[in-house]
Each structure stands twice: as C-alpha cells, then as structure tokens.
Amino acid sequence: NDISKLWPISYEGQSDTACFDNALEFLTQGGYSLAHAMMMLIPEAWAGNKLMDQDRKAFYEYHAALMEPWDGPAAVAFTDGRQIGATLD
C-alpha cells in the first residue's frame, strides 16, 4: 500500500515552518505546480472581495473545501529553480 508511505505529512514537535515545508512538498510531489500549491496554502483574502475576478474567486472557493489555509502572519518567498514568487498572509 503506497499511500501509507505518505503518512504522516508532518510530525509532532515540528516547527510551523517545517510543517509548512512538508505540506508544500506533499502538494508539489502530488503534481501541483509550485504556484498552485502556494495559492492553496496561503490564499489571497478572497471572501467578500468584490473586486476579485470571479474565476480567481472560484479557484479559492474550490480549494477552501479541500484544505484550510495556513495560519500566519507570514511573508513567504519561494522558488523551484525555474520560477520565483512571493506571497503575504
């Protein structure tokens, strides 16, 4: 059973940063792009945002049903060697 090799994603006693890193690695190893995984983990403030594009809002609504956002505050810069980005919580 290969699924058992994935668990646990994080371990008791790990720092918040280590847990976040493990979750990000889990998502990218599962096929999500780095940008997509980061948008899942640290979404923009979309609820009640009347100025946000409806497609973007739908993206966040869908992913909110899959997982809870990372609790911050945080400023995170990321790269995979080909793409670089940054986000604020």
N, CA, C and O atoms as a MOPAC input file, in Angstrom:
PM7 MOZYME 1SCF
protein

 N      0.84100 1    -1.18200 1     0.00000 1
 C      0.00000 1     0.00000 1     0.00000 1
 C      0.88600 1     1.24400 1     0.00000 1
 O      1.43100 1     1.61700 1     1.03900 1
 N      1.02900 1     1.87700 1    -1.13800 1
 C      1.91100 1     3.04100 1    -1.26900 1
 C      1.41100 1     4.26600 1    -0.52000 1
 O      2.21100 1     5.11300 1    -0.12400 1
 N      0.10500 1     4.37400 1    -0.32100 1
 C     -0.42600 1     5.55500 1     0.36900 1
 C      0.11300 1     5.64300 1     1.79000 1
 O      0.27400 1     6.74200 1     2.32000 1
 N      0.39000 1     4.51800 1     2.40700 1
 C      0.90500 1     4.53200 1     3.78400 1
 C      2.29400 1     5.15500 1     3.86100 1
 O      2.71600 1     5.59400 1     4.93100 1
 N      3.00400 1     5.19800 1     2.74800 1
 C      4.33800 1     5.81300 1     2.72700 1
 C      4.26800 1     7.33800 1     2.84900 1
 O      5.26400 1     7.98300 1     3.17300 1
 N      3.10200 1     7.90400 1     2.59100 1
 C      2.93500 1     9.35900 1     2.62500 1
 C      2.66600 1     9.90200 1     4.01500 1
 O      2.83600 1    11.09700 1     4.25700 1
 N      2.25500 1     9.05200 1     4.92000 1
 C      1.81400 1     9.49900 1     6.24200 1
 C      2.86200 1     9.25400 1     7.29100 1
 O      3.56000 1     8.24400 1     7.19700 1
 N      3.02100 1    10.06500 1     8.24500 1
 C      2.35800 1    11.36200 1     8.38300 1
 C      3.04900 1    12.42600 1     7.53100 1
 O      4.23500 1    12.32000 1     7.22000 1
 N      2.29400 1    13.43500 1     7.16700 1
 C      2.85400 1    14.54100 1     6.39000 1
 C      3.72900 1    15.40800 1     7.27800 1
 O      4.76600 1    15.91000 1     6.84400 1
 N      3.31200 1    15.57900 1     8.50600 1
 C      4.12600 1    16.32500 1     9.47400 1
 C      4.15600 1    15.53700 1    10.77600 1
 O      3.32600 1    14.66000 1    11.01500 1
 N      5.12400 1    15.86900 1    11.59900 1
 C      5.35000 1    15.12500 1    12.83200 1
 C      5.15700 1    16.03300 1    14.03600 1
 O      5.41400 1    17.23500 1    13.97000 1
 N      4.70900 1    15.45600 1    15.11700 1
 C      4.55800 1    16.21200 1    16.35800 1
 C      5.90700 1    16.79900 1    16.76200 1
 O      6.93600 1    16.12800 1    16.69800 1
 N      5.88300 1    18.04000 1    17.17000 1
 C      7.10800 1    18.70000 1    17.60100 1
 C      7.82200 1    19.47200 1    16.50500 1
 O      8.77600 1    20.19600 1    16.78900 1
 N      7.38000 1    19.33300 1    15.25100 1
 C      7.99800 1    20.10200 1    14.17300 1
 C      7.59700 1    21.56700 1    14.29300 1
 O      6.52500 1    21.89300 1    14.80300 1
 N      8.46700 1    22.43400 1    13.81800 1
 C      8.14600 1    23.86300 1    13.78800 1
 C      7.06500 1    24.11800 1    12.74000 1
 O      6.81900 1    23.28200 1    11.87000 1
 N      6.42800 1    25.27600 1    12.83300 1
 C      5.43600 1    25.66000 1    11.82700 1
 C      6.05500 1    25.68000 1    10.43600 1
 O      5.43200 1    25.26500 1     9.45900 1
 N      7.28300 1    26.16400 1    10.36100 1
 C      7.97200 1    26.23600 1     9.07500 1
 C      8.20400 1    24.84700 1     8.50000 1
 O      8.00300 1    24.63300 1     7.30500 1
 N      8.62000 1    23.90900 1     9.32700 1
 C      8.84700 1    22.53700 1     8.86400 1
 C      7.54300 1    21.89500 1     8.40400 1
 O      7.51700 1    21.20300 1     7.38600 1
 N      6.47000 1    22.11700 1     9.14000 1
 C      5.16400 1    21.57300 1     8.74900 1
 C      4.70900 1    22.16300 1     7.41700 1
 O      4.19300 1    21.45200 1     6.55600 1
 N      4.90500 1    23.47200 1     7.26000 1
 C      4.54300 1    24.12600 1     6.00400 1
 C      5.35900 1    23.54000 1     4.85700 1
 O      4.81000 1    23.23300 1     3.79900 1
 N      6.65200 1    23.38500 1     5.05800 1
 C      7.53000 1    22.82800 1     4.03400 1
 C      7.08100 1    21.41800 1     3.64900 1
 O      7.06600 1    21.07300 1     2.46700 1
 N      6.72000 1    20.61200 1     4.63300 1
 C      6.25100 1    19.25300 1     4.35200 1
 C      4.96300 1    19.27300 1     3.53500 1
 O      4.80900 1    18.49500 1     2.59400 1
 N      4.03600 1    20.16500 1     3.89500 1
 C      2.77700 1    20.26500 1     3.15600 1
 C      3.02200 1    20.73400 1     1.72500 1
 O      2.40700 1    20.22300 1     0.78800 1
 N      3.91100 1    21.69700 1     1.55700 1
 C      4.24500 1    22.18800 1     0.21500 1
 C      4.88500 1    21.08100 1    -0.61900 1
 O      4.53800 1    20.90300 1    -1.78700 1
 N      5.80200 1    20.35100 1    -0.03400 1
 C      6.43700 1    19.24000 1    -0.75000 1
 C      5.40900 1    18.17600 1    -1.12400 1
 O      5.44300 1    17.64200 1    -2.23200 1
 N      4.50100 1    17.86800 1    -0.21200 1
 C      3.44700 1    16.89000 1    -0.47500 1
 C      2.62400 1    17.29700 1    -1.69700 1
 O      2.35000 1    16.47200 1    -2.56800 1
 N      2.23400 1    18.56500 1    -1.75800 1
 C      1.42000 1    19.04000 1    -2.87300 1
 C      2.19500 1    19.04200 1    -4.18600 1
 O      1.66400 1    18.62500 1    -5.21500 1
 N      3.44100 1    19.50300 1    -4.16300 1
 C      4.21300 1    19.54700 1    -5.41000 1
 C      4.58200 1    18.14100 1    -5.88200 1
 O      4.59800 1    17.88200 1    -7.08500 1
 N      4.87400 1    17.24300 1    -4.96400 1
 C      5.14900 1    15.86200 1    -5.35600 1
 C      3.88600 1    15.18200 1    -5.87800 1
 O      3.96000 1    14.21600 1    -6.63700 1
 N      2.73500 1    15.69200 1    -5.46800 1
 C      1.45700 1    15.16700 1    -5.94300 1
 C      1.03900 1    15.71900 1    -7.29400 1
 O     -0.00800 1    15.34400 1    -7.82100 1
 N      1.84900 1    16.60900 1    -7.86200 1
 C      1.58700 1    17.08900 1    -9.21000 1
 C      1.14900 1    18.53400 1    -9.33200 1
 O      1.01600 1    19.04400 1   -10.44400 1
 N      0.91900 1    19.20700 1    -8.21000 1
 C      0.56500 1    20.62000 1    -8.28100 1
 C      1.81100 1    21.44100 1    -8.59400 1
 O      2.90200 1    21.13500 1    -8.11300 1
 N      1.64300 1    22.48800 1    -9.40500 1
 C      2.76800 1    23.39000 1    -9.64900 1
 C      3.08500 1    24.12700 1    -8.35500 1
 O      2.25700 1    24.18100 1    -7.44500 1
 N      4.27500 1    24.68700 1    -8.27600 1
 C      4.67000 1    25.42300 1    -7.08000 1
 C      3.71300 1    26.58800 1    -6.81800 1
 O      3.28100 1    26.78700 1    -5.68300 1
 N      3.38300 1    27.34800 1    -7.84600 1
 C      2.48100 1    28.48900 1    -7.67500 1
 C      1.09700 1    28.03100 1    -7.21500 1
 O      0.49800 1    28.64800 1    -6.33400 1
 N      0.59500 1    26.96100 1    -7.80400 1
 C     -0.72000 1    26.43600 1    -7.43100 1
 C     -0.72100 1    25.99300 1    -5.96900 1
 O     -1.64500 1    26.31200 1    -5.22000 1
 N      0.30400 1    25.26600 1    -5.57100 1
 C      0.40000 1    24.79500 1    -4.18300 1
 C      0.47700 1    25.96400 1    -3.20900 1
 O     -0.15400 1    25.92900 1    -2.15300 1
 N      1.23900 1    26.99600 1    -3.54900 1
 C      1.34600 1    28.15700 1    -2.66500 1
 C      0.00700 1    28.89100 1    -2.56400 1
 O     -0.35500 1    29.37700 1    -1.49300 1
 N     -0.72500 1    28.97200 1    -3.67600 1
 C     -2.03500 1    29.62000 1    -3.65100 1
 C     -3.03100 1    28.81100 1    -2.82400 1
 O     -3.96100 1    29.37400 1    -2.24600 1
 N     -2.84000 1    27.50100 1    -2.76600 1
 C     -3.68500 1    26.66000 1    -1.91600 1
 C     -3.34900 1    26.86900 1    -0.44300 1
 O     -4.24500 1    26.98000 1     0.39400 1
 N     -2.06600 1    26.92000 1    -0.13200 1
 C     -1.62800 1    27.00600 1     1.26000 1
 C     -1.79600 1    28.40500 1     1.84800 1
 O     -2.18200 1    28.55000 1     3.00800 1
 N     -1.51100 1    29.42000 1     1.06200 1
 C     -1.62300 1    30.80700 1     1.53400 1
 C     -2.47200 1    31.57400 1     0.51600 1
 O     -1.93400 1    32.29800 1    -0.32200 1
 N     -3.79500 1    31.41600 1     0.59000 1
 C     -4.66300 1    32.08900 1    -0.38400 1
 C     -4.77100 1    33.58300 1    -0.13000 1
 O     -4.55100 1    34.06800 1     0.98000 1
 N     -5.11500 1    34.29200 1    -1.18900 1
 C     -5.42900 1    35.71300 1    -1.05000 1
 C     -6.69700 1    35.85400 1    -0.20800 1
 O     -7.45000 1    34.89500 1    -0.04300 1
 N     -6.92200 1    37.03500 1     0.31200 1
 C     -8.17300 1    37.31800 1     1.02000 1
 C     -9.27100 1    37.44200 1    -0.03200 1
 O     -9.45300 1    38.50800 1    -0.62000 1
 N     -9.98700 1    36.37600 1    -0.26400 1
 C    -10.95900 1    36.33600 1    -1.35200 1
 C    -12.40300 1    36.46800 1    -0.88400 1
 O    -13.23300 1    37.00700 1    -1.61700 1
 N    -12.72000 1    35.99900 1     0.29500 1
 C    -14.11000 1    36.02800 1     0.76800 1
 C    -14.56100 1    37.48100 1     0.94200 1
 O    -13.93200 1    38.25400 1     1.66500 1
 N    -15.62900 1    37.83000 1     0.28900 1
 C    -16.15900 1    39.18300 1     0.38600 1
 C    -15.43000 1    40.21300 1    -0.45100 1
 O    -15.75200 1    41.40000 1    -0.38700 1
 N    -14.44800 1    39.78100 1    -1.23900 1
 C    -13.68800 1    40.70200 1    -2.08100 1
 C    -14.46100 1    40.94100 1    -3.37900 1
 O    -14.42000 1    40.11400 1    -4.29000 1
 N    -15.15100 1    42.05100 1    -3.46100 1
 C    -15.98700 1    42.36500 1    -4.62200 1
 C    -15.16400 1    42.72100 1    -5.86200 1
 O    -15.68700 1    42.70500 1    -6.97700 1
 N    -13.90300 1    43.03800 1    -5.67800 1
 C    -13.04900 1    43.42600 1    -6.79900 1
 C    -12.34800 1    42.23700 1    -7.45100 1
 O    -11.79500 1    42.37400 1    -8.54300 1
 N    -12.36100 1    41.08000 1    -6.80300 1
 C    -11.64000 1    39.92000 1    -7.33100 1
 C    -12.38600 1    39.31200 1    -8.51800 1
 O    -13.61100 1    39.19200 1    -8.50600 1
 N    -11.62900 1    38.93500 1    -9.52900 1
 C    -12.15200 1    38.24200 1   -10.69500 1
 C    -12.89200 1    36.97200 1   -10.25200 1
 O    -12.42800 1    36.27100 1    -9.35300 1
 N    -14.02100 1    36.67800 1   -10.86800 1
 C    -14.84900 1    35.53700 1   -10.46100 1
 C    -14.14400 1    34.19400 1   -10.65700 1
 O    -14.36000 1    33.27200 1    -9.87100 1
 N    -13.30700 1    34.06500 1   -11.68800 1
 C    -12.56400 1    32.81700 1   -11.88500 1
 C    -11.56200 1    32.59400 1   -10.75900 1
 O    -11.39700 1    31.47300 1   -10.27800 1
 N    -10.90000 1    33.65800 1   -10.34600 1
 C     -9.93800 1    33.54400 1    -9.24500 1
 C    -10.66600 1    33.21600 1    -7.94200 1
 O    -10.21500 1    32.37700 1    -7.16300 1
 N    -11.78300 1    33.87900 1    -7.71800 1
 C    -12.57900 1    33.61500 1    -6.51400 1
 C    -13.04600 1    32.15600 1    -6.50000 1
 O    -13.02500 1    31.51000 1    -5.45300 1
 N    -13.46400 1    31.64000 1    -7.64700 1
 C    -13.90300 1    30.24400 1    -7.74600 1
 C    -12.75200 1    29.29000 1    -7.42600 1
 O    -12.96000 1    28.25800 1    -6.78700 1
 N    -11.54400 1    29.63100 1    -7.86700 1
 C    -10.35700 1    28.83200 1    -7.54500 1
 C    -10.20500 1    28.71600 1    -6.03100 1
 O    -10.02500 1    27.61800 1    -5.50200 1
 N    -10.27800 1    29.84500 1    -5.34000 1
 C    -10.09800 1    29.84200 1    -3.89000 1
 C    -11.25600 1    29.15300 1    -3.17100 1
 O    -11.03900 1    28.45700 1    -2.18000 1
 N    -12.47700 1    29.33900 1    -3.65700 1
 C    -13.62700 1    28.65700 1    -3.04700 1
 C    -13.47700 1    27.14700 1    -3.15700 1
 O    -13.73000 1    26.42300 1    -2.19400 1
 N    -13.07000 1    26.67700 1    -4.31900 1
 C    -12.87800 1    25.23900 1    -4.52800 1
 C    -11.81100 1    24.69200 1    -3.58500 1
 O    -12.02300 1    23.68100 1    -2.91600 1
 N    -10.66900 1    25.36100 1    -3.53700 1
 C     -9.56800 1    24.86100 1    -2.71600 1
 C     -9.83000 1    25.01300 1    -1.21900 1
 O     -9.26600 1    24.27100 1    -0.41500 1
 N    -10.67900 1    25.96600 1    -0.84100 1
 C    -11.04700 1    26.11000 1     0.57200 1
 C    -11.81000 1    24.88300 1     1.05700 1
 O    -11.78000 1    24.55800 1     2.24400 1
 N    -12.49200 1    24.20300 1     0.14100 1
 C    -13.20600 1    22.97900 1     0.50500 1
 C    -12.24800 1    21.80400 1     0.68800 1
 O    -12.59400 1    20.82100 1     1.34400 1
 N    -11.05400 1    21.89800 1     0.11800 1
 C    -10.07500 1    20.81300 1     0.21400 1
 C     -9.20300 1    20.90900 1     1.45800 1
 O     -8.84400 1    19.89200 1     2.05200 1
 N     -8.86700 1    22.12800 1     1.84900 1
 C     -7.96000 1    22.30300 1     2.98300 1
 C     -8.11300 1    23.69000 1     3.57800 1
 O     -8.54800 1    24.62800 1     2.90900 1
 N     -7.74900 1    23.80100 1     4.84200 1
 C     -7.77400 1    25.10700 1     5.49200 1
 C     -6.50700 1    25.86400 1     5.13800 1
 O     -5.45700 1    25.25300 1     4.93500 1
 N     -6.59100 1    27.19300 1     5.06200 1
 C     -5.39000 1    27.97400 1     4.75500 1
 C     -4.40200 1    27.94400 1     5.91100 1
 O     -4.76400 1    27.68900 1     7.06000 1
 N     -3.16600 1    28.20700 1     5.58000 1
 C     -2.10200 1    28.27400 1     6.57600 1
 C     -2.32100 1    29.49600 1     7.45100 1
 O     -2.60000 1    30.58400 1     6.94800 1
 N     -2.19800 1    29.31900 1     8.74200 1
 C     -2.34500 1    30.45200 1     9.65700 1
 C     -1.03400 1    31.20200 1     9.75600 1
 O      0.00900 1    30.60900 1    10.03000 1
 N     -1.08300 1    32.49300 1     9.53600 1
 C      0.11400 1    33.31500 1     9.56900 1
 C      0.15400 1    34.15800 1    10.80600 1
 O     -0.44100 1    33.74900 1    11.80200 1
 N      0.77800 1    35.25900 1    10.83600 1
 C      1.21800 1    36.04100 1     9.68000 1
 C      2.52400 1    35.51900 1     9.08400 1
 O      3.37300 1    34.95200 1     9.77200 1
 N      2.64300 1    35.73100 1     7.80500 1
 C      3.84800 1    35.26400 1     7.13900 1
 C      4.07100 1    36.03400 1     5.84500 1
 O      3.12400 1    36.43900 1     5.17100 1
 N      5.32000 1    36.22300 1     5.52100 1
 C      5.75100 1    36.66800 1     4.20200 1
 C      6.64100 1    35.54200 1     3.70800 1
 O      7.64300 1    35.21100 1     4.34200 1
 N      6.27900 1    34.95500 1     2.58100 1
 C      6.98000 1    33.77100 1     2.10500 1
 C      7.47800 1    34.01400 1     0.68500 1
 O      6.70900 1    34.40300 1    -0.19400 1
 N      8.75700 1    33.78400 1     0.47200 1
 C      9.35000 1    33.79100 1    -0.86500 1
 C      9.65400 1    32.34200 1    -1.22000 1
 O     10.03800 1    31.55400 1    -0.35600 1
 N      9.48300 1    31.99000 1    -2.49400 1
 C      9.67500 1    30.59400 1    -2.88400 1
 C     10.24100 1    30.50500 1    -4.29600 1
 O     10.06300 1    31.40600 1    -5.11600 1
 N     10.92400 1    29.40200 1    -4.55600 1
 C     11.45600 1    29.12300 1    -5.88300 1
 C     11.65700 1    27.62600 1    -6.03700 1
 O     11.86800 1    26.90800 1    -5.06000 1
 N     11.59000 1    27.16900 1    -7.27300 1
 C     11.91900 1    25.78300 1    -7.58300 1
 C     13.10300 1    25.71700 1    -8.54500 1
 O     13.37400 1    24.67100 1    -9.13500 1
 N     13.79900 1    26.83000 1    -8.69600 1
 C     14.93000 1    26.89500 1    -9.60500 1
 C     14.54700 1    27.37500 1   -10.99600 1
 O     15.41300 1    27.75000 1   -11.78700 1
 N     13.25900 1    27.36700 1   -11.29700 1
 C     12.76700 1    27.84400 1   -12.58800 1
 C     11.79200 1    28.99500 1   -12.42600 1
 O     11.67100 1    29.84900 1   -13.30500 1
 N     11.10100 1    29.01200 1   -11.30600 1
 C     10.06800 1    30.00800 1   -11.04300 1
 C     10.33000 1    30.59700 1    -9.66500 1
 O     10.76200 1    29.89300 1    -8.75100 1
 N     10.06800 1    31.88800 1    -9.52200 1
 C     10.23300 1    32.54000 1    -8.22500 1
 C      8.95100 1    33.30200 1    -7.92200 1
 O      8.29200 1    33.82300 1    -8.82300 1
 N      8.61300 1    33.35800 1    -6.65400 1
 C      7.40300 1    34.07100 1    -6.26600 1
 C      7.46300 1    34.47200 1    -4.81200 1
 O      8.37500 1    34.08600 1    -4.08000 1
 N      6.48700 1    35.24700 1    -4.40400 1
 C      6.36900 1    35.66600 1    -3.01100 1
 C      4.89800 1    35.90700 1    -2.72300 1
 O      4.12000 1    36.24500 1    -3.61500 1
 N      4.53400 1    35.72900 1    -1.46600 1
 C      3.15300 1    35.95300 1    -1.05100 1
 C      3.11500 1    36.41200 1     0.39100 1
 O      4.02300 1    36.13000 1     1.17300 1
 N      2.06300 1    37.11600 1     0.73100 1
 C      1.82600 1    37.56600 1     2.10300 1
 C      0.58200 1    36.88700 1     2.62800 1
 O     -0.36700 1    36.63700 1     1.88400 1
 N      0.59200 1    36.59200 1     3.90800 1
 C     -0.58600 1    36.00800 1     4.54400 1
 C     -1.44400 1    37.12800 1     5.08900 1
 O     -2.49800 1    36.87100 1     5.67200 1

